[in-house]
Amino acid sequence: MKKDRTIKQITITERDIVDLVRSELYNTGLLEGMEEQEIKQLDTLASFELIQSYCDHNIETVLKGFKTGLDDMELEEFEHWFGFDSEGYLRELKRLLK
């Protein structure tokens, strides 16, 4: 019997989640007023585990129900789907900088 071949497969990595949150924090202006060096330091502290700790819902579980990727997701949608506390997350990153 001939094997089914995959036509479309969506792969989302932990790094994709970290990159999405970082870019959306920047795009929404939450990082406004911070120096470029501070933002780079925040990037080194950011992790999937830290993001997950600021979500009410398990990211992996929610993503299993998604039919599309994260390409067009904005911070507001991320907050909605995952119960993400973006301001609390950002406060924690800034606290870790000190």
C-alpha positions in Angstrom: 0.0 0.0 0.0 1.3 3.5 -0.9 2.1 5.8 2.0 0.2 9.0 2.4 2.5 12.0 1.8 2.3 15.1 3.8 1.1 18.1 1.9 1.3 20.7 4.6 2.9 20.4 8.0 3.1 23.2 10.6 6.0 23.1 12.9 6.2 25.6 15.8 9.2 25.5 18.1 9.8 27.0 21.5 12.1 29.5 19.8 9.3 30.5 17.6 7.2 31.4 20.7 10.1 33.3 22.2 10.7 35.2 19.0 7.0 36.0 18.6 6.7 37.4 22.1 9.8 39.5 21.7 8.8 41.0 18.4 5.3 41.7 19.6 6.5 43.3 22.8 8.6 45.6 20.6 5.8 46.2 18.0 3.2 47.1 20.6 5.5 49.7 22.2 5.9 48.0 25.5 9.7 48.3 25.1 9.5 52.0 24.3 11.9 54.1 26.3 14.3 51.2 26.8 17.8 51.5 25.5 18.9 49.0 22.7 21.4 47.4 25.1 18.7 46.8 27.7 16.5 45.2 25.0 19.4 42.9 24.0 19.9 41.9 27.6 16.2 41.1 27.9 16.5 38.8 24.8 19.2 36.8 26.6 16.9 36.3 29.6 13.8 35.4 27.6 12.9 31.7 27.5 10.0 29.5 26.6 9.7 28.3 30.2 9.5 31.9 31.5 6.8 32.8 28.9 4.9 29.6 29.8 5.0 30.6 33.5 3.1 33.8 32.6 0.4 31.9 30.7 -2.8 30.7 32.3 -3.0 27.9 29.6 -0.5 25.4 28.5 1.0 26.7 25.2 1.6 23.2 23.7 -2.0 22.1 24.5 -3.5 25.1 22.9 -1.3 24.9 19.8 -2.4 21.3 19.2 -5.8 22.8 18.3 -4.4 25.4 15.9 -4.9 24.8 12.2 -2.4 27.5 11.2 1.0 28.8 12.3 1.8 31.8 14.3 2.9 34.0 11.4 0.2 36.7 11.8 -0.4 36.4 15.5 -0.3 39.6 17.5 0.4 40.1 21.2 -3.3 40.7 21.9 -4.2 37.3 20.3 -1.3 35.6 22.2 -2.7 37.0 25.4 -6.1 35.8 24.6 -5.3 32.3 23.5 -2.7 31.5 26.1 -3.8 33.7 28.9 -0.5 35.5 28.7 0.3 38.3 31.1 2.6 40.4 28.9 3.1 43.2 31.4 4.0 40.7 34.3 6.4 38.9 32.0 8.1 42.2 31.0 8.3 43.2 34.7 10.0 39.9 35.5 12.5 40.3 32.7 13.4 43.8 33.9 13.7 42.5 37.5 16.1 39.8 36.3 18.2 42.5 34.6 19.0 44.0 38.0 
